[in-house]
Amino acid sequence: MMVLNILLFQMRKMSLFYIQLLFPLFHLMHRIFLIITCFHYQAIIRGLLLLSLDDPHRKICTGISMAVASVASHDWPDEWPELLPILMKLINDQSNANAVNGSLRCLALLSADLDDN
């Protein structure tokens, strides 16, 4: 009986040791997962914003352009290098006047934000 109690005590002690050892690792893995998930959602939101730049309603298009410029002021060029090529492609597509207007408005707002900084 005494040997069993000592063995159980040692097992509990080892379990606590491993929990203390592994908890920071699990915490780090969880944080990395949250960061990856956050970047994934950021990419989705960026893409949806750019797809919405051709909205036919001027006020909605201005709001979307403001959102793109706001995100770009933080993320461009490091985290969003494809922003300017996409905007230039939309501007050069003369078949979609709404996209041209939205892209130009977005560039104007982005340049104003960059001038302020």
C-alpha positions in Angstrom: 0.0 0.0 0.0 2.8 2.4 0.9 4.5 1.7 -2.4 1.3 2.4 -4.3 0.9 5.8 -2.5 4.5 6.8 -3.3 4.0 5.8 -6.9 0.8 7.8 -7.2 2.5 10.8 -5.5 5.4 10.5 -8.0 2.9 10.3 -10.9 1.1 13.4 -9.8 4.3 15.2 -9.3 5.4 14.2 -12.9 2.0 15.2 -14.3 2.3 18.7 -12.7 5.8 19.0 -14.1 4.7 18.1 -17.6 1.7 20.4 -17.4 3.9 23.2 -16.3 6.3 22.4 -19.1 3.8 22.0 -21.8 1.3 24.8 -20.9 3.5 27.6 -22.4 3.9 25.5 -25.6 0.1 25.1 -25.9 -0.4 28.8 -25.1 2.1 29.7 -27.9 0.5 27.4 -30.4 -2.9 28.9 -29.6 -1.6 32.4 -30.1 0.0 31.4 -33.4 -3.3 29.8 -34.5 -5.1 33.1 -33.7 -2.6 35.1 -35.6 -2.9 32.8 -38.7 -6.7 32.9 -38.4 -6.6 36.7 -38.1 -4.4 37.0 -41.2 -6.7 34.7 -43.1 -9.7 36.8 -42.2 -7.8 40.0 -43.0 -7.1 38.7 -46.5 -10.7 37.8 -47.0 -11.9 41.2 -45.9 -9.3 43.0 -48.2 -10.5 40.9 -51.1 -14.2 41.6 -50.4 -13.5 45.4 -50.1 -11.7 45.4 -53.5 -14.5 43.5 -55.1 -17.0 46.0 -53.8 -15.2 49.1 -55.3 -17.4 48.9 -58.3 -20.7 49.6 -56.4 -23.0 51.8 -58.5 -24.1 53.9 -55.5 -21.6 56.7 -55.0 -21.9 57.0 -51.2 -21.4 53.3 -50.8 -18.4 53.4 -53.1 -16.9 56.3 -51.2 -17.4 54.4 -47.9 -15.7 51.3 -49.3 -12.9 53.5 -50.7 -12.4 55.0 -47.3 -12.3 51.5 -45.7 -9.7 50.3 -48.3 -7.6 53.5 -47.7 -7.8 53.0 -44.0 -6.7 49.4 -44.1 -4.0 50.2 -46.7 -2.5 53.0 -44.5 -1.6 50.2 -42.0 -1.0 47.2 -44.3 0.4 48.6 -47.5 3.0 47.8 -48.9 4.3 45.1 -46.5 1.2 43.0 -45.9 -0.9 44.1 -48.9 1.6 44.4 -51.8 -1.0 43.5 -54.4 -3.2 46.5 -53.7 -1.8 49.0 -56.2 -1.6 46.4 -59.1 -5.3 45.5 -58.5 -6.3 49.2 -58.4 -4.4 49.9 -61.6 -6.1 46.9 -63.2 -9.5 48.2 -62.2 -8.6 51.7 -63.5 -7.5 50.4 -66.9 -10.7 48.3 -67.3 -12.7 50.9 -69.2 -15.7 48.6 -69.5 -16.6 49.1 -65.9 -17.0 52.8 -65.1 -18.0 52.2 -61.5 -14.8 50.2 -60.9 -12.7 53.0 -62.4 -14.4 55.7 -60.3 -14.1 53.6 -57.1 -10.4 52.8 -57.8 -9.6 56.5 -58.5 -11.5 57.6 -55.3 -9.6 54.9 -53.4 -6.2 56.1 -54.7 -7.1 59.7 -53.9 -8.0 58.8 -50.3 -5.0 56.6 -49.9 -2.6 59.4 -51.2 -4.3 61.9 -48.8 -3.8 59.4 -45.9 -0.1 58.9 -46.9 0.4 62.7 -47.1 -1.0 63.1 -43.6 1.5 60.6 -42.2 
